């Protein structure tokens, strides 16, 4: 293909086709990469939002709202552990937030999370 032999109209049509193909490939590449990143994060027990420290839309909306000046800070109540390491009882997890490595390994081995439930 000799560009210098093409008319201006032909060049513009070619430019449009090239730009369209570039856009399609960018979208496809981004989708593929996003899926790969989500899979990698999931293998570590994370969501992609957690990995990127990206707040959920609900949390972002709450952060934008102004807090009243005269309110007392809420007392934080420590969550009770829901899961316990099978051999080291000092290692626990509430079931919220990032999964600890020992929990993720347990699940990856095909074992049930119910086996790790803290007995009340």
MDTraj code that builds the backbone (N, CA, C; nanometers):
import mdtraj as md
import numpy as np

residues = "UNK UNK UNK UNK UNK UNK UNK UNK UNK UNK UNK UNK UNK UNK UNK UNK UNK UNK UNK UNK UNK UNK UNK UNK UNK UNK UNK UNK UNK UNK UNK UNK UNK UNK UNK UNK UNK UNK UNK UNK UNK UNK UNK UNK UNK UNK UNK UNK UNK UNK UNK UNK UNK UNK UNK UNK UNK UNK UNK UNK UNK UNK UNK UNK UNK UNK UNK UNK UNK UNK UNK UNK UNK UNK UNK UNK UNK UNK UNK UNK UNK UNK UNK UNK UNK UNK UNK UNK UNK UNK UNK UNK UNK UNK UNK UNK UNK UNK UNK UNK UNK UNK UNK UNK UNK UNK UNK UNK UNK UNK UNK UNK UNK UNK UNK UNK UNK UNK UNK UNK".split()
xyz = np.array([
    [0.0846, -0.1171, 0.0000],
    [0.0000, 0.0000, 0.0000],
    [0.0897, 0.1242, 0.0000],
    [0.0785, 0.2008, -0.1027],
    [0.1565, 0.3239, -0.1155],
    [0.0676, 0.4418, -0.0781],
    [0.0963, 0.5036, 0.0337],
    [0.0156, 0.6151, 0.0811],
    [0.0259, 0.7365, -0.0107],
    [0.1421, 0.7580, -0.0687],
    [0.1590, 0.8769, -0.1536],
    [0.0819, 0.8662, -0.2847],
    [0.0316, 0.7486, -0.3182],
    [-0.0486, 0.7321, -0.4396],
    [-0.1991, 0.7420, -0.4117],
    [-0.2355, 0.7523, -0.2841],
    [-0.3774, 0.7580, -0.2477],
    [-0.4267, 0.9019, -0.2481],
    [-0.5546, 0.9167, -0.2806],
    [-0.6153, 1.0500, -0.2779],
    [-0.6419, 1.0897, -0.1328],
    [-0.6703, 1.2162, -0.1135],
    [-0.7006, 1.2663, 0.0197],
    [-0.8236, 1.1953, 0.0765],
    [-0.9247, 1.1726, -0.0041],
    [-1.0468, 1.1044, 0.0388],
    [-1.0142, 0.9612, 0.0819],
    [-0.9322, 0.8917, 0.0057],
    [-0.8937, 0.7543, 0.0398],
    [-0.8138, 0.7506, 0.1713],
    [-0.7269, 0.8488, 0.1888],
    [-0.6480, 0.8565, 0.3110],
    [-0.7375, 0.8789, 0.4326],
    [-0.8368, 0.9642, 0.4176],
    [-0.9280, 0.9904, 0.5286],
    [-1.0104, 0.8660, 0.5636],
    [-1.0547, 0.7923, 0.4622],
    [-1.1281, 0.6677, 0.4877],
    [-1.0379, 0.5676, 0.5601],
    [-0.9146, 0.5586, 0.5156],
    [-0.8191, 0.4688, 0.5800],
    [-0.7945, 0.5115, 0.7251],
    [-0.7812, 0.6406, 0.7456],
    [-0.7594, 0.6929, 0.8812],
    [-0.8765, 0.6552, 0.9723],
    [-0.9999, 0.6667, 0.9220],
    [-1.1183, 0.6326, 0.9993],
    [-1.1185, 0.4844, 1.0342],
    [-1.0845, 0.3995, 0.9367],
    [-1.0802, 0.2557, 0.9612],
    [-0.9723, 0.2205, 1.0640],
    [-0.8565, 0.2833, 1.0525],
    [-0.7466, 0.2565, 1.1457],
    [-0.7861, 0.2999, 1.2868],
    [-0.8438, 0.4181, 1.2999],
    [-0.8842, 0.4674, 1.4318],
    [-0.9910, 0.3771, 1.4929],
    [-1.0835, 0.3304, 1.4114],
    [-1.1879, 0.2406, 1.4592],
    [-1.1274, 0.1093, 1.5098],
    [-1.0336, 0.0536, 1.4375],
    [-0.9689, -0.0709, 1.4771],
    [-0.8863, -0.0531, 1.6046],
    [-0.8179, 0.0599, 1.6151],
    [-0.7407, 0.0894, 1.7367],
    [-0.8339, 0.0955, 1.8573],
    [-0.9469, 0.1620, 1.8433],
    [-1.0430, 0.1727, 1.9534],
    [-1.0955, 0.0357, 1.9948],
    [-1.1305, -0.0483, 1.8968],
    [-1.1797, -0.1824, 1.9267],
    [-1.0748, -0.2637, 2.0021],
    [-0.9518, -0.2564, 1.9581],
    [-0.8450, -0.3339, 2.0219],
    [-0.8139, -0.2829, 2.1616],
    [-0.8229, -0.1522, 2.1831],
    [-0.8011, -0.0968, 2.3173],
    [-0.9063, -0.1499, 2.4143],
    [-1.0322, -0.1477, 2.3712],
    [-1.1408, -0.1963, 2.4559],
    [-1.1206, -0.3444, 2.4867],
    [-1.0875, -0.4220, 2.3855],
    [-1.0665, -0.5651, 2.4031],
    [-0.9486, -0.5923, 2.4967],
    [-0.8402, -0.5203, 2.4794],
    [-0.7223, -0.5385, 2.5640],
    [-0.7526, -0.5030, 2.7087],
    [-0.8261, -0.3950, 2.7293],
    [-0.8606, -0.3537, 2.8652],
    [-0.9474, -0.4588, 2.9335],
    [-1.0450, -0.5138, 2.8617],
    [-1.1323, -0.6156, 2.9195],
    [-1.0522, -0.7400, 2.9568],
    [-0.9640, -0.7819, 2.8670],
    [-0.8818, -0.9003, 2.8924],
    [-0.7917, -0.8783, 3.0137],
    [-0.7277, -0.7633, 3.0189],
    [-0.6386, -0.7330, 3.1303],
    [-0.7162, -0.7223, 3.2620],
    [-0.8335, -0.6623, 3.2592],
    [-0.9152, -0.6504, 3.3791],
    [-0.9533, -0.7883, 3.4327],
    [-0.9910, -0.8801, 3.3440],
    [-1.0252, -1.0154, 3.3859],
    [-0.9047, -1.0852, 3.4480],
    [-0.7869, -1.0682, 3.3866],
    [-0.6648, -1.1294, 3.4412],
    [-0.6330, -1.0734, 3.5793],
    [-0.6463, -0.9421, 3.5957],
    [-0.6175, -0.8795, 3.7247],
    [-0.7180, -0.9239, 3.8316],
    [-0.8461, -0.9345, 3.7943],
    [-0.9473, -0.9799, 3.8888],
    [-0.9183, -1.1228, 3.9333],
    [-0.8769, -1.2071, 3.8397],
    [-0.8447, -1.3460, 3.8728],
    [-0.7251, -1.3511, 3.9676],
    [-0.6223, -1.2728, 3.9404],
    [-0.5035, -1.2707, 4.0257],
    [-0.5388, -1.2221, 4.1660],
    [-0.6205, -1.1196, 4.1750],
    [-0.6610, -1.0670, 4.3055],
    [-0.7431, -1.1717, 4.3809],
    [-0.8340, -1.2385, 4.3115],
    [-0.9186, -1.3397, 4.3744],
    [-0.8345, -1.4555, 4.4276],
    [-0.7286, -1.4902, 4.3583],
    [-0.6397, -1.5972, 4.4049],
    [-0.5719, -1.5605, 4.5370],
    [-0.5633, -1.4331, 4.5648],
    [-0.5052, -1.3861, 4.6909],
    [-0.6127, -1.3495, 4.7932],
    [-0.7384, -1.3770, 4.7585],
    [-0.8476, -1.3496, 4.8510],
    [-0.8888, -1.2037, 4.8552],
    [-0.8640, -1.1310, 4.7469],
    [-0.8971, -0.9888, 4.7415],
    [-0.9882, -0.9602, 4.6239],
    [-1.0587, -0.8500, 4.6339],
    [-1.1281, -0.7993, 4.5166],
    [-1.0344, -0.6959, 4.4541],
    [-1.0594, -0.6640, 4.3305],
    [-0.9751, -0.5648, 4.2639],
    [-0.9884, -0.4290, 4.3301],
    [-1.1086, -0.3946, 4.3790],
    [-1.1284, -0.2675, 4.4497],
    [-1.0465, -0.2625, 4.5775],
    [-1.0416, -0.3750, 4.6521],
    [-0.9597, -0.3778, 4.7739],
    [-0.8128, -0.3595, 4.7404],
    [-0.7706, -0.4245, 4.6341],
    [-0.6306, -0.4171, 4.5938],
    [-0.5911, -0.2747, 4.5575],
    [-0.6809, -0.2041, 4.4942],
    [-0.6526, -0.0671, 4.4506],
    [-0.6930, 0.0363, 4.5544],
    [-0.7367, -0.0095, 4.6721],
    [-0.7846, 0.0800, 4.7783],
    [-0.8924, 0.1732, 4.7269],
    [-0.9770, 0.1192, 4.6430],
    [-1.0843, 0.1974, 4.5823],
    [-1.2111, 0.1779, 4.6650],
    [-1.2669, 0.2842, 4.7226],
    [-1.3875, 0.2674, 4.8027],
    [-1.5067, 0.2319, 4.7148],
    [-1.6002, 0.1572, 4.7721],
    [-1.7219, 0.1243, 4.6992],
    [-1.8011, 0.2531, 4.6778],
    [-1.8925, 0.2563, 4.5803],
    [-1.9722, 0.3777, 4.5568],
    [-2.0489, 0.4220, 4.6821],
    [-2.0977, 0.3282, 4.7626],
    [-2.1715, 0.3645, 4.8843],
    [-2.0789, 0.4341, 4.9837],
    [-1.9577, 0.3815, 5.0000],
    [-1.8621, 0.4429, 5.0921],
    [-1.8184, 0.5799, 5.0409],
    [-1.7998, 0.5912, 4.9113],
    [-1.7587, 0.7185, 4.8534],
    [-1.8672, 0.8245, 4.8757],
    [-1.9938, 0.7844, 4.8627],
    [-2.1038, 0.8793, 4.8834],
    [-2.1089, 0.9246, 5.0289],
    [-2.0827, 0.8315, 5.1216],
    [-2.0826, 0.8680, 5.2633],
    [-1.9683, 0.9630, 5.2948],
    [-1.8538, 0.9430, 5.2312],
    [-1.7370, 1.0263, 5.2571],
    [-1.7603, 1.1694, 5.2104],
    [-1.8416, 1.1869, 5.1078],
    [-1.8673, 1.3195, 5.0529],
    [-1.9593, 1.4005, 5.1436],
    [-2.0517, 1.3331, 5.2116],
    [-2.1467, 1.4030, 5.2975],
    [-2.0742, 1.4659, 5.4162],
    [-2.1148, 1.5862, 5.4522],
    [-2.0546, 1.6550, 5.5668],
    [-2.1123, 1.5979, 5.6953],
    [-2.0274, 1.5806, 5.7953],
    [-2.0722, 1.5286, 5.9239],
    [-2.1165, 1.6459, 6.0112],
    [-2.2192, 1.6256, 6.0933],
    [-2.2602, 1.7310, 6.1864],
    [-2.1476, 1.7590, 6.2860],
    [-2.1331, 1.8835, 6.3239],
    [-2.0246, 1.9257, 6.4117],
    [-2.0432, 1.8768, 6.5544],
    [-2.1653, 1.8733, 6.6044],
    [-2.1898, 1.8476, 6.7461],
    [-2.2100, 1.7004, 6.7794],
    [-2.1694, 1.6077, 6.6956],
    [-2.1907, 1.4668, 6.7256],
    [-2.0686, 1.4058, 6.7933],
    [-2.0947, 1.3077, 6.8770],
    [-1.9866, 1.2343, 6.9414],
    [-1.9420, 1.1233, 6.8474],
    [-1.8142, 1.0920, 6.8524],
    [-1.7698, 0.9815, 6.7674],
    [-1.8319, 0.8502, 6.8141],
    [-1.8673, 0.7672, 6.7187],
    [-1.9285, 0.6388, 6.7520],
    [-1.8243, 0.5474, 6.8145],
    [-1.8700, 0.4707, 6.9121],
    [-1.7805, 0.3742, 6.9743],
    [-1.7668, 0.2550, 6.8821],
    [-1.6437, 0.2119, 6.8637],
    [-1.6201, 0.0951, 6.7807],
    [-1.6245, -0.0293, 6.8686],
    [-1.7007, -0.1248, 6.8236],
    [-1.7112, -0.2507, 6.8947],
    [-1.6332, -0.3541, 6.8150],
    [-1.5400, -0.4197, 6.8818],
    [-1.4591, -0.5201, 6.8135],
    [-1.5489, -0.6358, 6.7713],
    [-1.5329, -0.6769, 6.6462],
    [-1.6122, -0.7883, 6.5949],
    [-1.5604, -0.9187, 6.6547],
    [-1.6524, -1.0098, 6.6810],
    [-1.6150, -1.1393, 6.7363],
    [-1.5596, -1.2274, 6.6244],
    [-1.4579, -1.3066, 6.6541],
    [-1.4039, -1.3967, 6.5520],
    [-1.5079, -1.4990, 6.5085],
    [-1.5129, -1.5235, 6.3805],
    [-1.6051, -1.6226, 6.3264],
    [-1.5305, -1.7509, 6.2899],
    [-1.4041, -1.7353, 6.2467],
    [-1.3235, -1.8500, 6.2051],
    [-1.1951, -1.8560, 6.2869],
    [-1.1454, -1.9769, 6.3065],
    [-1.0244, -1.9971, 6.3845],
    [-0.9313, -2.0906, 6.3082],
    [-0.8018, -2.0602, 6.3113],
    [-0.6997, -2.1438, 6.2477],
    [-0.7102, -2.2851, 6.3044],
    [-0.6941, -2.3896, 6.2213],
    [-0.7138, -2.5261, 6.2692],
    [-0.6134, -2.5713, 6.3762],
    [-0.4911, -2.5167, 6.3742],
    [-0.3927, -2.5598, 6.4738],
    [-0.3479, -2.4477, 6.5668],
    [-0.3481, -2.3247, 6.5196],
    [-0.3055, -2.2109, 6.6018],
    [-0.4291, -2.1293, 6.6400],
    [-0.4831, -2.1537, 6.7582],
    [-0.6080, -2.0901, 6.8004],
    [-0.5943, -1.9385, 6.8207],
    [-0.4712, -1.8865, 6.8204],
    [-0.4506, -1.7424, 6.8332],
    [-0.4833, -1.6698, 6.7028],
    [-0.4843, -1.7430, 6.5927],
    [-0.5145, -1.6843, 6.4621],
    [-0.6636, -1.6987, 6.4361],
    [-0.7311, -1.5843, 6.4275],
    [-0.8750, -1.5842, 6.4026],
    [-0.9079, -1.4852, 6.2918],
    [-1.0314, -1.4948, 6.2436],
    [-1.0802, -1.4029, 6.1408],
    [-1.2291, -1.3813, 6.1632],
    [-1.2740, -1.2573, 6.1504],
    [-1.4146, -1.2233, 6.1745],
    [-1.5043, -1.2593, 6.0567],
    [-1.4450, -1.2851, 5.9425],
    [-1.5251, -1.3119, 5.8230],
    [-1.5481, -1.1858, 5.7412],
    [-1.4941, -1.0732, 5.7877],
    [-1.5070, -0.9455, 5.7167],
    [-1.3689, -0.9000, 5.6725],
    [-1.3654, -0.8287, 5.5622],
    [-1.2373, -0.7767, 5.5133],
    [-1.1573, -0.8839, 5.4407],
    [-1.0307, -0.8574, 5.4282],
    [-0.9411, -0.9456, 5.3540],
    [-0.9272, -1.0813, 5.4238],
    [-0.9332, -1.1872, 5.3430],
    [-0.9173, -1.3219, 5.3969],
    [-0.7715, -1.3433, 5.4351],
    [-0.7470, -1.3995, 5.5521],
    [-0.6087, -1.4305, 5.5871],
    [-0.5575, -1.5456, 5.4999],
    [-0.4273, -1.5516, 5.4820],
    [-0.3661, -1.6534, 5.3955],
    [-0.4027, -1.7942, 5.4412],
    [-0.4016, -1.8191, 5.5717],
    [-0.4311, -1.9539, 5.6207],
    [-0.5733, -1.9965, 5.5831],
    [-0.6670, -1.9003, 5.5823],
    [-0.8056, -1.9305, 5.5458],
    [-0.8148, -1.9600, 5.3964],
    [-0.7505, -1.8756, 5.3153],
    [-0.7532, -1.8938, 5.1700],
    [-0.6899, -2.0274, 5.1313],
    [-0.5794, -2.0658, 5.1974],
    [-0.5138, -2.1935, 5.1690],
    [-0.6061, -2.3103, 5.2043],
    [-0.6759, -2.2986, 5.3160],
    [-0.7686, -2.4019, 5.3604],
    [-0.8753, -2.4246, 5.2532],
    [-0.9334, -2.3170, 5.2038],
    [-1.0383, -2.3246, 5.1015],
    [-0.9809, -2.3777, 4.9700],
    [-0.8585, -2.3332, 4.9341],
    [-0.7942, -2.3772, 4.8098],
    [-0.7688, -2.5281, 4.8113],
    [-0.7516, -2.5850, 4.9293],
    [-0.7304, -2.7294, 4.9418],
    [-0.8609, -2.8067, 4.9298],
    [-0.9715, -2.7348, 4.9098],
    [-1.1009, -2.7987, 4.8912],
    [-1.1732, -2.8291, 5.0211],
    [-1.1236, -2.7747, 5.1300],
    [-1.1851, -2.7985, 5.2603],
    [-1.2948, -2.6953, 5.2851],
    [-1.3849, -2.7266, 5.3756],
    [-1.4997, -2.6407, 5.4027],
    [-1.4680, -2.5337, 5.5066],
    [-1.5183, -2.4137, 5.4845],
    [-1.5018, -2.3050, 5.5814],
    [-1.5753, -2.3374, 5.7104],
    [-1.6802, -2.4195, 5.7004],
    [-1.7567, -2.4573, 5.8206],
    [-1.6688, -2.5289, 5.9233],
    [-1.5644, -2.5987, 5.8738],
    [-1.4737, -2.6688, 5.9653],
    [-1.3925, -2.5731, 6.0512],
    [-1.3833, -2.4482, 6.0097],
    [-1.3040, -2.3501, 6.0829],
    [-1.3895, -2.2579, 6.1721],
    [-1.5188, -2.2788, 6.1729],
    [-1.6077, -2.1947, 6.2520],
    [-1.5726, -2.2037, 6.3994],
    [-1.5756, -2.0890, 6.4679],
    [-1.5480, -2.0845, 6.6111],
    [-1.6662, -2.1484, 6.6823],
    [-1.6369, -2.2415, 6.7697],
    [-1.7418, -2.3078, 6.8469],
    [-1.7808, -2.2193, 6.9645],
    [-1.9075, -2.1872, 6.9759],
    [-1.9542, -2.0986, 7.0837],
    [-1.9783, -2.1729, 7.2122],
])
top = md.Topology()
chain = top.add_chain()
for i, resn in enumerate(residues, 1):
    res = top.add_residue(resn, chain, resSeq=i)
    for name in ("N", "CA", "C"):
        top.add_atom(name, md.element.get_by_symbol(name[0]), res)
traj = md.Trajectory(xyz[None], top)
